[in-house]
């Protein structure tokens, strides 16, 4: 899951970053950094986001 996909999922749910962070069990600052792309999105976070939004999870490509 990319930062852009994470942001799109949150926006589709109509949630603020703080609300999304709470729903995922994350601190809001950490969530902000995930959306900004400065922190890596873990498999756990991607799966939790997919469960909330009903979106499929696609693996990130290795560099």
Buried (B, 14 or more C-beta within 10 A) or exposed (E): BEBEBBBEBBEEBEBEBEBBBBBBEBEBEEBBBBBEEEBEBEEEBBEBBBEBBEBEBEEEEEE
